[in-house]
Amino acid sequence: MADRALMEKINALPDAMKIEVEHFVEFLLTKQSPVSPANDDGQKKCRQAGVLKGKIWMADDF
């Protein structure tokens, strides 16, 4: 679809719907390039088992 035709259709919408379109476009942009947590090296942090051992307590009758 041409940019001009798309803009004409968006301009024909009521203001409340224009805001929804804007939010949807922002959602699509974040979905396209997700930000992943990274450490200083630029790589994802690896999960490590047992890090919280002894810090969590659960009742016996849970």
ABEGO torsion letter per residue (X at the ends): XBAAAAAAAAAABBAAAAAAAAAAAAAAAAAABBBBBBBAAGBBBBBBBGAABGABBBBAAX
